[in-house]
């Protein structure tokens, strides 16, 4: 594990405070609304996610590690559960103080981006090993997006590549990954743009579309190269922006258009 991203302190000041949790106590739950992030001052915290009705451990965090920052940045529900693995002491930071920290010390943002990129890759690798299984061979052999593979429900929206006429269905679940398949590392995104990305401008894990009720949000993954655009406007990495029927979406050098089509029967 790399060195601490932040120096931890004790006591309380405007916008942040030290909080304590006993071993086994939940700090927050998956799906909760979050307005603070945390830095581990002492002890260990485990990050858990419910997968197919079972809790899976994604990571164990120690002194100097941070968590909860994505909900603070995105203003979306917590993506996972945080639980005290041992008795822990945490520095709790609200949005205002977090913004001041980044403005005062830009190096913090750079270190966070690097660590978030590593964390996302490790988490995605674990999830893909757990869930891809039988879909891997089918997707690789057919050369089609994972969302079209047997057993993966497709939603009523597509990303249409107008030059070729190819349509890529969004997943019916809460998240759709967009990228380029890589059989060597076992990466098979829900929307696989390999067939229309002749210049290999799309990252393996380039972006995600989040479904929240009837709304869709597009977010570029941290560490993505070549950019992600909505109607010509470049997205800020890790910050979701709402997208609508008819919007132009450019992923790397691949131009797409979001369209709502007839519901897909599985």
N, C-alpha and C positions, 0 to 999 in steps of 0.2 A: 504493500500500500504506500502511496506517495505521501509526502509530508503534509501537514495541515494547510488548508486553504486559508483559514482565518486564525488569528490568535484569539483564544477564549479567555474571558474574564469573568469575575464574579461580581455580585452586587447588582444594582439596578440603576438605570438612567432612562431618559426620555426615549420611548419607542422600543426598548428591549429590557428583558428581565431574565433572571435565572429561575428555571422551574425544575422540579425534581419528580421522578416517577419511580415506583418500586418495580422490581423484576416481575414480568408478566403483565404489567399494566399497559393498556393501549394509550398511545399518545394522540393518535387520530385514526379514523377508520376510512377505508376505501369508500368513496362516494360523498364524504363530508365536504362541506364548503370550507375552504382554507383561506385565511388572511394573514398567516404568519409562516415563517420558515424557522428552522432550528439548526443550531450547531452543537455537536456533542462536546461537552466540557469534561465529562467523566463517565465511564461505563460503556456499555454496548447497546446498540439499537438494531433490531432486525426489521427489514422491510418485507412485507408479505403481500401476495396478490392471490385473489381467488380465481382458480382456473378449473373449469369443469366441476364446480362445486367443492373443490378442495383447496386449502390454503397452501401456497408454495412460497418458500423463502427465496427472495430475489437477491438480497444482500445483507451483510452484517456491517454496521458502521461503528467506528471507534472515535476516540478523541480527535477533534479537528475536522471530522467529516460533517457535511451538511446535508439536509434533506427538507422536503416540503416546499422548495423554492418554485417548482413548476406551477403549483396552484396559486402562489403569490403573484407570479408573472402573468399567468394566463387567465386568472379569475374563473377557473373551471374547477369542478369537484376533484377531490384527492384521487389520484390514480392508483393508490395502493394504501395498505395499512402499515402504520409504524408502531412497533411494540418494544417496550423495554426488555432487552434480553437479560440484563443485570440491573441492579439499582443504577439509575442514571441521573446526571445533572446536565441540563440543556440550557443553552442561551437562546431565548425566544426573541425573534426580530420581526417587527411589523413592516408593512410596505413602505411607509414614509422613511423609516430609518434605513431600510435596505437601499432605497433610491439615493439617500445621502451618502451611504458607504460607497456606492458605485461611482458617484460623481467625484467624491474626494479621492478615490484610489482606483483608477481604471484597471490596474493590474489585477484586482479582485475579479473583475468581469472576465478577463482573459483566462485566469486560472479556473474559474467556474465553467467556462465553455469547454476547456480541455477535459475537465473531470466529468462533466455532463456527457460529453461525447463518448468517453470510455464507458461510463455507466450505461448509456443507452445501448451501446454495442453489446456489452455483456448481458444485459437484460434481454435484448432481442434474440441473442444466440440461445439463451436458456429457454425462452418461450418457444422458439422454433424447434429446438430439440424435443420439447415436450409435446408440441401440438402438430407439427408438420407431418411426421410419420408417413402415413399411407399416401398423403397428397404429393409428396416429393417426387416419386417416380412418375406419377401421372402427369404432373405439370411439366417436368423436364422432357418427357417423351412427346407430349402433345404440342409443346411450345406455346402454351396459352397461359393467361393470368391464373393465379391460384384461385381467384373467386369463381372461375368457371370449372374448377376441378370438382369431381364428385364429392358430395357431402358438404360443400361450402355454399351457403345460401347467398344469392345475389339480390341486391336491392333494386329499386325501380329507377335508379339514376345511373347514367353512364358518363364516362369521359370519352368524347368522340374525337378521333383523329381524322379530321376532315380531308386531308390529302389522300389518305388510303381508304377511308371509310370504315376502318376498324373501330369497334366500340369496346370499351373496357368497363365492365359493370363494377360499381361499388359494392362492397360487402354489405350484407343486411344488418350486421352487428353495429356496435358503437364505434369501431375503428376500421379504417381501410388504409393499408400501407401502400405506398406508391414507390416504385423503384425499378431495379433491374435484377433479374434472377442471376444467381451464381451457384451452380451445382457443386462446385468445389467446397464452398463454405456452407452449403445448405440453405442459402437465402432464396426464398420464393415469396415475393411480395404479393398482396392481393391483386394489385394492378401492376402487371409486369410489362414495362414499356420496351423491352428488348426488341420486339419485332419492328418498332417504328423509330428506334434510336440508333440509326446507322453510325453516328459520330460518337457514340458511347458518352454522351454528355450527362446522362442521368446517373446519380449515385445509386449504389445497391439499396440503401435505405434513404430515400431522398426526402419524402414528405409523408404526411398522414392527413386523412380527412376524418374528422370526428363527427359522429351523428349524435345530436342532442335534441331529442324529440323530433320535430319536423325541420329543424335547422341543421345546416352543414357548416363545418368550420375547417378551413385548410391551414395547416401549419407545416413549416419547413423544419426538418430535423436538424439538430445542432451538428455542425461539422459537415453539412452538405456543401458540395461544390456546384458552381454554375448557376445557382439561384433558382427561385421559384416565384412566379408572377401571377397576379390576378388582374385581368384587364390592363396589362402593361405596367402595373405597380409592383415593385419587388417587395416580397415579404421579409419581415425581420425574423431571423431564425428563432424557432421556439415560441413565437407569438401567433396564436390562431387568429384568422380573419374570416368572417362569414362569407360564404359564397352562395350564389343563387343560380337558378335555371337560366341558361344562356350566357353565363360568364365565361370569358376566355381564361384558360389556365395554361401557363407555360411552365414546363418542368425541364430544366436544362435548356436544350434547344428544341424540345418537342412541344408543338402547339396543339392544344386540346380545347374542347368546349364542353362545359357541363350541360347535360340535357336530361330531362325526366322522361322516361319511356314507360311503356306498359309494364305492369308488375310481372316479375319473373316467377313462373311456377316451378318449384323445385322437383 
